[in-house]
Amino acid sequence: MVNIATFAAPETVRGRFKTKTKKSKIMETKVKITTTFNCSLERAFKSPMLCDVSKVHTGYGLMPSVTHCTEDENWGKVGSSKKVFVKKSLAHKGGFGSVDNVVERIDDKYWKIEINQFQAWMLSFYKFIGEWKTTEIEKDKILVEYTYTLYSNRVLLYPLNWIFTKLFWRKYMKQALENVRQITKDKEPYQYA
């Protein structure tokens, strides 16, 4: 799904004359994948966000793998954030990579996070919104709906943004999803509440 919204910046006053700033278009590109996990609802819900993130985001192509996080004392609570650090790759010098923020949490049902403050150029993407929805089909059979919406604001790059999201990012999400599946099988310990 692609959505292009128009964002009008507020009016500004310069000297005695009122002027309007330029309108910029924002492109939203969405990818959703679904699967089923054979584990408890709690395990399927908590594992992607509360286990060791370096076992979830192990790198793919130009995307560097996550090494660790800092400033994460309250991670998992709505309004909390953490700094994410990554290995060196072709696209990143290594070190501080981005900030993750918990926007919404409904226990055993839904996570919404925002990733921003990218430290490497990301094709004019300025934020990603990730969603993880879990629904119990039957005992130890959980439907997982994993969605990302990528936001960009450079019109000339929209075709490249769309290709990146639909081809590369979708494959990256599938890899992360399979890593989470393995974490649920291995019953990795939670690092956060």
C-alpha positions, 0 to 999 in steps of 0.5 A: 500500500502506498499513501501520499499525504500532503503536509502543510507547514504552519504559516510563518511571519517574516517581518511585517508580511505573512508567508506560507512555507512550502508544502511537502508530500509524505509517502507512506509505504506499507508491508505486512506479512502474516504467519502462525507461531506454535507457542503460547500467546505470551511468548509470541507477544513478548519475544520480538520486543522484550528478548535480545534484539541482536537475535532478532535483527541479525543483518541482511544485505546492506542492513547491519546487524544490531549489537546492543542497546543503551538507555533502555531501562524502561523499555517495553513500557509505553513512552519508553525508548532505547538507542540501538547500536549496529555493526559496521556495514556497507551502509553504516559506519557502525555504532549508534544506529537509531532510536526505538520508541514504544508508541502502544502496547496492549498485552498479549495483543499488539505492539506499535513502535516508531524507529527514528533518528537514523544515523545513516542515510536511509533513502529519505526515510525519516521514520518507520512504524512497526506493528506486531499483532498476536491473535490466539487461534487455539492453544499454542497456535498464534496468528502473527501479523507483522507490519511496517510503514515506512515514511519518506519525504523526497518526491524524486526518491519515491519510486526507489522508496517503493522498490526498497520497501516492497522487495528488500524490506519485505525480505528483511522482515521475513528474516526477522520474523523467522528469528523471532520464531526461533527465539520462541522455540528456544524460549529465550529469556526476556530482558525487559518487563 
